[in-house]
Amino acid sequence: MEEPSEFEEYHELETDLYDYLTKEDFDEALAKYSGRTWFVCWIFILSFTATILNGFHVMSYVFYSVSPKHWCSIPVLEEANWTPEQIQAVSSPSPDEFSNCEYYDWNYKELRDMGYESALQKVKADEKPDTILCEQYSYEIEYKDSSFVPEWNMVCHRLVMKATVQTAVSFGKFIGAFVFGMLADKYGRKITFDISCLIYIITGPVIAWTDSYIIMVICRIGLGVAGIGVYQAAYSILIEIAPPSKRSAFGVMFNMSYPIGMILIAVIAYHIKEWRLLQLYISLPSFILILHMLAMPESPRWLYYSNHKKKAWKMMRNVVSAEKRKMIDEERVSIIAEVQEKTSRYKQFKRNVRYFKHIEMNMRLLLCWFIWFSTSMAYYVLSIISGHLKINSYLYTGLSGIAEGISYIIVIPMLQIIGRRGTSFVLLLCSAISFSVLLVLPDMLQNIKMFVALLGRLCVSSVFVAVIIHCSELFPTVIRNVAIGTSSTCAHIGSTLAPYLVDYFIIYGWWVPNAVCGLTTFISALFTQVFPETKHLALYNTMDEFFSRCKANPKERLSLKNSIIYSLLRKLYIVRRPTPIIVQEE
């Protein structure tokens, strides 16, 4: 008699074992596992504290990238002990301007020998020579080493170097969102969390010590990669462990870490003026992440639905009933997992490719990508606009942190009352209105402009919470991190463009940043209306479940009929439609 093959043995074991270990058993065990309040709160603390560093490193740029007043350095006159005002008076075409990038091509040795008074009379009387670009710069600095701009002369034609320092973080988040999104779905949330923590620990302190601009930019990219890696992994673990009734609250409170980081960096920067010391102070807390790496568990939901069932059951063994626990034969689960690993990789790849050919999935992804892109661009434009508003950077950053904290509080009742779709629509629309108001306010109303900018910041920060929760509920567990990761990648394209939109495209008109952000947020508000409302929907676990539910229930599909506008028009039509008169025949 022929012995059964390995695959026949696998199917026999699978049938025998999963008569007892069904999906319902897993859901029951997971509910008990996540029902321990102290445990879920511990996961929240680990996730929350790890992401505070993101606010530190993103907003530190505002404080140590200040461009001081600068002019062309004339060594001959400086050696003769001429004052900065005297040097600018004879050398600069516009000595009263904040930024002077050119100087007159005088014979400065001759002017030095003449003395200041005689030299000033000469330059006023003689025909002006050609101007040439500065070779060296002098700066008016209130606090020594308070900015990295003078260290690498990031002014005038080298101004792009300054914007690149901030763009490097966004570029790092762009890379990290894409790479870690796929790695987290393939290899697990915890491994990406641990790798991101290690990058934080290494790159932060290096910036404080390096004298190389290239190394600084590379490390800033690393901070961006680490920031998004920690954020995505921690958020996924928290949401997938938290019970459904508390998922929204934990998701909102999780995002409070960023404004807390903003407020703390404003306080720290106010007391520490030297930029390298500031960078070191905000980097030292990253070493605490070693404890997070040891304490953070893997997501049991990811383990179960990614064919790591043995590990999933092992994690939840203590909360499974004694009767069920006796039925779990670890050796059998091990054999099943081993055979599954051998047989499912190619099939899983083909299955994933097939899933992304589905129009429902593609449309959800495309809409999420645009909404995240426009929201992120608007958010970062409002983050770095303080220089154009001509207000105190410490005050604006601190108030922005408070506004963002408030935004996470007000969004909780909004999500519960009007749902994910309605909340996103209202807040995006208010953001678009704020940008439009900034277009028409005169420059003299600086305080009002600051208030409107902070209001826009509050709305766009709230939108981030709503769209993240909505996006996580629109996609099944097996590709949730891919969806969030690619959407986050698009968001970081927006944040990468924001510094250039403010610093460079503004030369075409002061209104350009506000107009672009106002238009894109308005379009995003309209796009949210085609999404299904997910407030009371159970999470999709598998792709098959996703497609079957979308097919069975039209309310779970993308449709213009989901929109508020459609509902209003329909109600208006029903009200105005004449009631038919029924005549009974005798």
C-alpha positions as CSV (number, residue, x, y, z in Angstrom):
1,M,0.0,0.0,0.0
2,E,1.4,3.4,-1.0
3,E,2.3,5.8,1.9
4,P,0.5,9.2,2.0
5,S,2.5,12.1,0.6
6,E,3.5,15.1,2.7
7,F,0.7,17.1,1.2
8,E,-1.9,14.4,1.9
9,E,-0.6,14.3,5.4
10,Y,-0.9,18.0,5.6
11,H,-4.5,18.0,4.5
12,E,-5.4,15.2,7.0
13,L,-3.8,17.1,9.8
14,E,-5.4,20.4,8.8
15,T,-8.9,18.8,8.8
16,D,-8.3,17.1,12.2
17,L,-6.9,20.2,13.9
18,Y,-9.1,23.0,12.5
19,D,-12.2,21.1,13.4
20,Y,-11.3,22.6,16.8
21,L,-9.3,25.7,15.9
22,T,-11.7,27.7,13.7
23,K,-11.7,31.4,12.9
24,E,-14.4,31.8,15.5
25,D,-12.1,30.3,18.1
26,F,-9.4,32.7,17.1
27,D,-11.8,35.7,17.2
28,E,-13.0,34.6,20.7
29,A,-9.4,34.2,21.9
30,L,-8.4,37.5,20.4
31,A,-11.4,39.3,22.1
32,K,-10.2,37.9,25.5
33,Y,-6.6,38.8,24.7
34,S,-7.4,42.4,23.9
35,G,-10.0,42.6,26.6
36,R,-7.4,43.0,29.3
37,T,-7.5,46.7,29.9
38,W,-4.1,46.9,31.6
39,F,-2.4,45.1,28.7
40,V,-4.0,47.3,25.9
41,C,-3.0,50.4,27.9
42,W,0.6,49.1,28.2
43,I,0.7,48.7,24.4
44,F,-0.7,52.2,24.0
45,I,2.0,53.6,26.3
46,L,4.8,51.9,24.3
47,S,3.3,53.1,21.0
48,F,2.6,56.6,22.1
49,T,6.0,57.4,23.8
50,A,7.9,56.0,20.8
51,T,6.3,58.4,18.3
52,I,6.9,61.6,20.4
53,L,10.4,61.6,18.8
54,N,8.8,62.3,15.4
55,G,7.5,65.7,16.5
56,F,11.0,66.5,17.9
57,H,12.9,65.9,14.7
58,V,10.4,67.3,12.3
59,M,9.9,70.6,14.1
60,S,13.5,71.1,15.2
61,Y,14.1,72.5,11.7
62,V,12.0,75.5,12.5
63,F,14.4,76.5,15.3
64,Y,17.9,75.7,14.1
65,S,17.4,76.7,10.4
66,V,16.8,80.4,11.0
67,S,18.4,82.5,8.3
68,P,20.1,85.5,10.0
69,K,20.6,88.8,8.2
70,H,23.6,88.4,5.9
71,W,25.8,90.3,3.4
72,C,28.9,89.8,1.4
73,S,32.1,89.4,3.5
74,I,34.9,91.9,2.6
75,P,38.0,90.5,4.4
76,V,40.1,93.6,3.6
77,L,37.6,95.9,5.3
78,E,37.0,93.5,8.2
79,E,40.7,93.3,9.0
80,A,40.7,97.1,9.1
81,N,38.0,96.9,11.9
82,W,35.2,98.5,9.8
83,T,31.8,97.9,11.4
84,P,29.2,95.7,9.5
85,E,27.1,98.8,8.8
86,Q,30.1,100.6,7.3
87,I,31.0,97.6,5.1
88,Q,27.5,97.3,3.8
89,A,27.2,101.0,3.1
90,V,30.1,100.9,0.6
91,S,29.7,97.4,-0.8
92,S,26.0,96.4,-0.9
93,P,23.6,97.6,-3.6
94,S,20.8,97.4,-0.9
95,P,22.4,97.8,2.5
96,D,19.1,97.9,4.3
97,E,17.8,94.6,2.9
98,F,17.8,91.4,5.0
99,S,19.5,89.4,2.4
100,N,22.4,90.8,0.3
101,C,23.8,88.3,-2.2
102,E,25.9,90.7,-4.3
103,Y,28.5,93.4,-3.8
104,Y,30.1,96.1,-5.9
105,D,33.4,95.3,-7.5
106,W,35.3,98.2,-6.0
107,N,39.0,98.3,-5.3
108,Y,38.6,97.7,-1.5
109,K,42.2,98.0,-0.7
110,E,42.0,101.6,-2.0
111,L,38.8,102.3,0.0
112,R,40.5,100.9,3.1
113,D,43.4,103.2,2.8
114,M,41.1,106.2,2.3
115,G,39.2,105.6,5.5
116,Y,35.4,105.2,5.9
117,E,34.3,108.8,5.5
118,S,36.3,109.4,2.3
119,A,35.5,106.0,0.9
120,L,31.7,106.7,1.4
121,Q,32.0,110.0,-0.4
122,K,33.8,108.3,-3.3
123,V,31.3,105.4,-3.8
124,K,28.4,108.0,-3.8
125,A,30.1,110.2,-6.3
126,D,31.6,107.7,-8.7
127,E,29.7,105.6,-11.2
128,K,28.8,102.2,-9.7
129,P,30.8,99.3,-10.9
130,D,29.4,95.9,-11.8
131,T,28.0,93.6,-9.0
132,I,29.3,90.1,-8.4
133,L,28.0,87.3,-6.3
134,C,29.3,86.9,-2.8
135,E,32.2,84.5,-2.3
136,Q,31.9,84.6,1.5
137,Y,29.2,85.9,3.9
138,S,29.0,87.7,7.1
139,Y,26.0,87.3,9.5
140,E,24.2,89.2,12.2
141,I,23.7,86.5,14.8
142,E,22.0,87.1,18.1
143,Y,23.1,83.8,19.7
144,K,26.3,82.0,18.6
145,D,25.8,78.7,16.8
146,S,22.0,79.1,17.1
147,S,21.5,78.1,13.4
148,F,23.2,75.7,11.0
149,V,22.7,78.2,8.1
150,P,25.9,80.2,8.7
151,E,27.9,77.0,9.2
152,W,27.3,75.9,5.6
153,N,26.4,79.3,4.1
154,M,22.8,78.2,3.2
155,V,21.8,81.6,1.8
156,C,21.3,83.2,-1.6
157,H,22.2,80.7,-4.4
158,R,22.9,78.0,-1.7
159,L,19.4,78.4,-0.2
160,V,18.3,75.1,-1.7
161,M,20.7,73.4,0.8
162,K,18.5,74.7,3.6
163,A,15.2,73.4,2.1
164,T,16.9,70.1,1.4
165,V,17.6,69.6,5.1
166,Q,13.9,69.5,5.8
167,T,13.0,67.8,2.6
168,A,15.4,65.0,3.6
169,V,13.1,64.0,6.5
170,S,10.1,63.9,4.1
171,F,12.1,62.0,1.6
172,G,13.0,59.5,4.3
173,K,9.4,59.1,5.3
174,F,8.6,58.6,1.6
175,I,11.1,55.7,1.4
176,G,10.2,54.3,4.8
177,A,6.4,54.4,4.2
178,F,6.9,52.4,1.0
179,V,9.5,49.9,2.2
180,F,8.3,49.4,5.7
181,G,4.7,49.1,4.5
182,M,5.6,46.0,2.5
183,L,8.0,44.6,5.1
184,A,5.4,44.9,7.9
185,D,2.9,42.9,5.9
186,K,5.4,40.3,4.9
187,Y,7.7,39.9,7.9
188,G,5.6,41.4,10.7
189,R,4.9,44.7,12.5
190,K,7.5,44.1,15.3
191,I,10.5,43.6,13.1
192,T,9.9,46.9,11.3
193,F,9.3,48.6,14.7
194,D,12.7,47.3,16.0
195,I,14.6,48.3,12.9
196,S,13.1,51.8,13.0
197,C,14.1,52.2,16.6
198,L,17.7,51.2,15.9
199,I,17.8,53.8,13.1
200,Y,16.5,56.5,15.5
201,I,19.2,55.6,18.1
202,I,22.0,55.9,15.5
203,T,21.1,58.8,13.3
204,G,19.9,61.4,15.8
205,P,23.1,61.8,17.8
206,V,25.3,61.7,14.6
207,I,23.7,64.9,13.4
208,A,24.8,66.7,16.6
209,W,28.4,65.7,16.1
210,T,29.0,65.7,12.3
211,D,30.7,68.6,10.4
212,S,29.6,67.2,7.0
213,Y,26.6,68.6,5.3
214,I,26.2,65.3,3.3
215,I,26.2,63.2,6.5
216,M,23.7,65.5,8.1
217,V,21.3,65.1,5.1
218,I,21.7,61.3,5.1
219,C,21.0,61.2,8.8
220,R,18.0,63.4,8.4
221,I,16.7,60.9,5.8
222,G,17.3,58.2,8.3
223,L,15.2,60.1,10.9
224,G,12.4,60.3,8.4
225,V,12.7,56.5,7.7
226,A,12.7,55.8,11.4
227,G,9.8,58.2,12.1
228,I,7.4,56.6,9.7
229,G,8.6,53.1,10.4
230,V,7.9,53.4,14.2
231,Y,4.6,55.2,13.5
232,Q,3.2,52.7,11.1
233,A,4.3,49.6,13.0
234,A,3.2,50.9,16.4
235,Y,-0.1,52.1,15.0
236,S,-0.8,48.8,13.3
237,I,0.0,46.8,16.5
238,L,-2.2,49.0,18.6
239,I,-5.2,49.0,16.3
240,E,-5.0,45.3,15.6
241,I,-4.8,44.5,19.4
242,A,-7.3,47.1,20.7
243,P,-10.9,45.9,21.1
244,P,-13.3,47.4,18.4
245,S,-15.2,49.5,20.9
246,K,-11.9,51.4,21.9
247,R,-10.2,51.4,18.5
248,S,-11.2,54.9,17.6
249,A,-10.3,56.4,20.9
250,F,-6.9,54.7,21.0
251,G,-6.3,55.7,17.3
252,V,-7.0,59.4,18.1
253,M,-5.0,59.5,21.4
254,F,-2.1,57.8,19.6
255,N,-1.8,60.8,17.3
256,M,-1.5,63.1,20.3
257,S,2.1,62.1,20.5
258,Y,3.0,64.5,17.6
259,P,1.6,67.7,19.1
260,I,3.1,66.8,22.5
261,G,6.5,66.5,20.7
262,M,5.9,69.9,19.1
263,I,5.1,71.6,22.4
264,L,8.1,70.0,24.1
265,I,10.5,71.0,21.3
266,A,9.3,74.6,21.5
267,V,10.0,74.6,25.3
268,I,13.4,72.9,24.9
269,A,14.5,75.2,22.0
270,Y,13.5,78.3,24.0
271,H,16.1,77.3,26.6
272,I,18.8,75.8,24.4
273,K,19.9,78.1,21.7
274,E,22.9,76.2,20.3
275,W,21.6,74.0,17.5
276,R,24.0,71.1,18.0
277,L,23.2,70.9,21.7
278,L,19.5,71.1,20.9
279,Q,19.8,68.2,18.5
280,L,21.7,66.2,21.1
281,Y,19.0,66.8,23.7
282,I,16.2,65.7,21.5
283,S,18.2,62.6,20.4
284,L,19.1,61.2,23.8
285,P,15.5,60.0,24.5
286,S,15.8,57.6,21.6
287,F,18.0,55.3,23.7
288,I,14.8,54.6,25.8
289,L,13.5,52.8,22.7
290,I,15.7,49.8,23.6
291,L,13.1,49.1,26.3
292,H,10.3,49.4,23.7
293,M,12.0,46.9,21.4
294,L,12.1,44.4,24.2
295,A,8.5,45.0,25.4
296,M,6.6,45.5,22.2
297,P,4.7,42.3,21.1
298,E,3.9,41.2,17.6
299,S,0.3,41.6,16.4
300,P,-1.6,38.3,16.9
301,R,-4.0,39.3,14.2
302,W,-1.2,39.6,11.7
303,L,0.3,36.3,12.8
304,Y,-2.9,34.4,12.4
305,Y,-3.9,35.8,9.0
306,S,-0.3,35.6,7.6
307,N,-0.1,31.8,8.2
308,H,1.9,32.0,11.4
309,K,-1.0,30.4,13.3
310,K,1.3,28.5,15.7
311,K,2.9,31.8,17.0
312,A,-0.6,33.4,17.2
313,W,-2.0,30.7,19.3
314,K,1.1,30.6,21.4
315,M,0.8,34.3,22.2
316,M,-2.8,33.9,23.3
317,R,-2.4,30.5,25.0
318,N,-3.1,31.9,28.5
319,V,-6.4,33.4,27.5
320,V,-7.7,30.3,25.7
321,S,-10.0,28.0,27.7
322,A,-8.4,24.9,29.2
323,E,-10.6,22.6,27.0
324,K,-9.5,24.3,23.8
325,R,-5.9,24.5,25.0
326,K,-5.8,20.7,25.3
327,M,-6.8,20.4,21.7
328,I,-3.9,22.5,20.4
329,D,-1.3,20.1,19.3
330,E,1.8,22.3,18.8
331,E,3.6,19.6,16.8
332,R,0.7,19.4,14.3
333,V,0.5,23.1,14.0
334,S,4.3,23.2,13.3
335,I,3.9,20.6,10.5
336,I,1.1,22.5,9.0
337,A,2.9,25.8,9.2
338,E,6.0,24.2,7.6
339,V,4.1,22.7,4.7
340,Q,2.1,25.9,4.2
341,E,5.3,27.9,4.0
342,K,6.6,25.6,1.2
343,T,3.4,25.6,-0.8
344,S,1.9,29.1,-0.4
345,R,4.6,31.6,-1.4
346,Y,4.1,31.5,-5.1
347,K,0.3,31.2,-4.8
348,Q,0.2,34.1,-2.4
349,F,2.2,36.3,-4.8
350,K,-0.2,35.4,-7.7
351,R,-3.1,36.1,-5.4
352,N,-1.9,39.5,-4.3
353,V,-1.2,40.5,-7.9
354,R,-4.8,39.4,-8.8
355,Y,-6.3,41.4,-5.9
356,F,-4.7,44.6,-7.1
357,K,-6.4,44.2,-10.5
358,H,-9.8,44.6,-8.9
359,I,-11.3,48.1,-9.7
360,E,-12.8,48.5,-6.2
361,M,-9.4,48.0,-4.6
362,N,-7.6,50.3,-7.1
363,M,-10.1,53.1,-6.8
364,R,-9.8,53.0,-3.0
365,L,-6.1,53.2,-3.1
366,L,-6.0,56.0,-5.7
367,L,-8.4,58.1,-3.7
368,C,-6.5,57.5,-0.4
369,W,-3.3,58.4,-2.2
370,F,-4.6,61.8,-3.4
371,I,-6.3,62.6,-0.1
372,W,-3.2,61.8,1.9
373,F,-1.0,63.8,-0.5
374,S,-3.1,67.0,-0.4
375,T,-3.6,66.8,3.4
376,S,0.1,66.3,4.1
377,M,1.1,69.1,1.7
378,A,-1.4,71.5,3.4
379,Y,-0.2,70.4,6.9
380,Y,3.5,71.1,6.2
381,V,2.8,74.4,4.4
382,L,1.0,75.6,7.5
383,S,3.9,74.2,9.7
384,I,6.6,76.3,8.0
385,I,4.6,79.4,7.1
386,S,5.5,81.3,10.3
387,G,8.4,83.1,8.6
388,H,6.0,84.5,6.0
389,L,3.5,85.5,8.7
390,K,6.3,87.4,10.5
391,I,5.5,86.1,13.9
392,N,7.5,84.6,16.8
393,S,8.5,81.0,15.8
394,Y,8.4,79.8,19.4
395,L,4.9,81.1,19.9
396,Y,3.6,79.8,16.6
397,T,5.0,76.4,17.0
398,G,3.8,76.1,20.6
399,L,0.3,77.3,19.6
400,S,0.4,74.9,16.7
401,G,1.1,72.0,19.1
402,I,-1.8,73.1,21.3
403,A,-4.1,73.5,18.3
404,E,-3.1,70.0,17.1
405,G,-3.8,68.6,20.5
406,I,-7.2,70.2,20.5
407,S,-7.8,68.8,17.0
408,Y,-7.4,65.2,18.3
409,I,-9.9,65.8,21.1
410,I,-12.6,67.3,18.9
411,V,-12.3,64.6,16.3
412,I,-13.4,61.9,18.7
413,P,-17.0,63.0,19.1
414,M,-17.1,63.9,15.4
415,L,-16.1,60.3,14.4
416,Q,-18.8,58.9,16.7
417,I,-21.5,61.3,15.6
418,I,-21.1,61.8,11.9
419,G,-18.8,58.9,11.1
420,R,-15.4,58.7,9.3
421,R,-16.7,60.0,5.9
422,G,-18.6,62.9,7.3
423,T,-15.7,64.0,9.6
424,S,-13.2,63.9,6.7
425,F,-15.5,65.9,4.5
426,V,-16.3,68.7,7.0
427,L,-12.7,69.1,8.2
428,L,-11.2,69.1,4.6
429,L,-13.8,71.7,3.6
430,C,-12.9,73.9,6.6
431,S,-9.2,73.6,5.7
432,A,-9.9,74.7,2.1
433,I,-11.9,77.7,3.5
434,S,-9.0,78.7,5.8
435,F,-6.6,78.8,2.9
436,S,-9.1,80.8,0.9
437,V,-9.4,83.3,3.8
438,L,-5.6,83.7,4.0
439,L,-5.7,84.7,0.3
440,V,-7.9,87.8,1.0
441,L,-6.6,89.0,4.4
442,P,-4.3,92.0,4.2
443,D,-0.8,91.9,5.6
444,M,-1.6,94.4,8.3
445,L,-3.9,91.9,10.1
446,Q,-1.0,89.6,11.2
447,N,-2.8,88.4,14.4
448,I,-5.9,87.4,12.4
449,K,-3.8,85.7,9.8
450,M,-2.1,83.7,12.5
451,F,-5.5,82.7,14.0
452,V,-6.8,81.6,10.6
453,A,-3.6,79.6,9.9
454,L,-3.9,77.9,13.3
455,L,-7.6,77.2,12.6
456,G,-6.5,75.6,9.3
457,R,-3.8,73.7,11.1
458,L,-6.4,72.4,13.6
459,C,-8.7,71.2,10.8
460,V,-6.0,69.6,8.7
461,S,-4.5,67.8,11.8
462,S,-7.9,66.4,12.6
463,V,-8.2,65.2,9.1
464,F,-5.1,63.1,9.5
465,V,-6.7,61.2,12.4
466,A,-9.9,60.6,10.5
467,V,-8.3,59.5,7.2
468,I,-5.8,57.2,9.0
469,I,-8.7,55.4,10.8
470,H,-10.8,55.4,7.7
471,C,-8.0,54.0,5.6
472,S,-7.2,51.2,8.1
473,E,-10.8,50.1,8.0
474,L,-11.2,50.3,4.2
475,F,-8.6,47.5,3.6
476,P,-8.3,43.9,4.9
477,T,-5.7,42.9,7.4
478,V,-3.4,41.0,4.9
479,I,-2.8,44.2,2.9
480,R,-3.6,46.9,5.4
481,N,0.0,48.0,5.9
482,V,0.6,48.1,2.2
483,A,-2.4,50.4,1.8
484,I,-1.4,52.6,4.7
485,G,2.3,52.5,3.7
486,T,1.7,53.5,0.1
487,S,-0.8,56.2,1.2
488,S,1.8,57.5,3.6
489,T,4.3,57.5,0.7
490,C,2.0,59.8,-1.2
491,A,1.6,61.9,1.9
492,H,5.4,62.3,2.1
493,I,5.5,63.4,-1.5
494,G,3.3,66.2,-0.4
495,S,5.4,67.0,2.6
496,T,8.5,66.9,0.4
497,L,7.0,69.5,-2.0
498,A,5.8,71.8,0.8
499,P,9.2,73.5,1.6
500,Y,9.7,74.2,-2.1
501,L,6.1,75.4,-2.5
502,V,6.7,78.0,0.3
503,D,10.3,79.0,-0.4
504,Y,10.5,78.9,-4.3
505,F,7.1,78.9,-6.0
506,I,6.2,81.9,-3.9
507,I,8.4,84.0,-6.3
508,Y,5.5,83.6,-8.8
509,G,3.1,85.2,-6.3
510,W,2.6,85.3,-2.5
511,W,-0.8,83.6,-3.1
512,V,0.6,80.4,-4.8
513,P,1.0,78.1,-1.7
514,N,-2.5,79.0,-0.3
515,A,-4.2,78.7,-3.6
516,V,-2.6,75.3,-4.4
517,C,-3.4,73.9,-0.9
518,G,-6.9,75.3,-0.9
519,L,-7.7,73.7,-4.2
520,T,-6.3,70.3,-3.4
521,T,-8.0,70.1,0.0
522,F,-11.3,71.1,-1.6
523,I,-11.0,68.3,-4.2
524,S,-10.1,65.9,-1.4
525,A,-13.2,66.8,0.5
526,L,-15.3,65.9,-2.5
527,F,-13.4,62.6,-3.0
528,T,-14.2,61.5,0.6
529,Q,-17.9,61.4,-0.3
530,V,-17.6,58.3,-2.5
531,F,-16.2,56.1,0.3
532,P,-18.4,53.8,2.3
533,E,-19.0,54.6,5.9
534,T,-17.0,52.1,8.1
535,K,-18.0,53.3,11.6
536,H,-20.1,50.2,12.4
537,L,-18.4,47.8,10.0
538,A,-16.2,44.9,11.2
539,L,-12.7,44.9,9.9
540,Y,-12.0,43.0,6.8
541,N,-9.6,40.1,7.6
542,T,-9.0,38.4,4.3
543,M,-9.2,39.5,0.6
544,D,-12.0,36.9,0.0
545,E,-14.0,38.4,2.8
546,F,-13.5,41.9,1.4
547,F,-14.7,41.0,-2.1
548,S,-17.6,38.9,-0.9
549,R,-18.9,41.6,1.5
550,C,-18.5,44.4,-1.2
551,K,-20.4,42.2,-3.6
552,A,-23.2,41.4,-1.2
553,N,-23.7,44.9,0.3
554,P,-23.8,47.9,-2.0
555,K,-23.2,50.2,1.0
556,E,-19.7,48.8,1.4
557,R,-18.7,49.7,-2.1
558,L,-17.4,53.0,-3.6
559,S,-20.4,55.0,-4.9
560,L,-21.5,58.5,-5.6
561,K,-24.7,57.5,-3.8
562,N,-22.7,57.6,-0.6
563,S,-22.2,61.4,-0.8
564,I,-24.1,64.0,1.2
565,I,-24.8,65.9,-2.0
566,Y,-26.6,62.8,-3.5
567,S,-28.6,62.4,-0.3
568,L,-29.7,66.0,-0.3
569,L,-30.7,65.9,-4.0
570,R,-32.6,62.7,-3.4
571,K,-34.5,64.2,-0.5
572,L,-35.2,67.4,-2.5
573,Y,-36.5,65.3,-5.4
574,I,-38.8,63.3,-3.1
575,V,-40.1,66.4,-1.5
576,R,-40.8,68.2,-4.8
577,R,-42.1,65.2,-6.6
578,P,-45.9,65.4,-6.9
579,T,-47.8,62.8,-5.1
580,P,-49.6,60.6,-7.7
581,I,-53.4,60.7,-7.5
582,I,-54.9,57.2,-7.5
583,V,-58.4,57.1,-9.0
584,Q,-60.4,54.1,-8.1
585,E,-62.6,52.7,-10.8
586,E,-66.2,52.2,-9.9
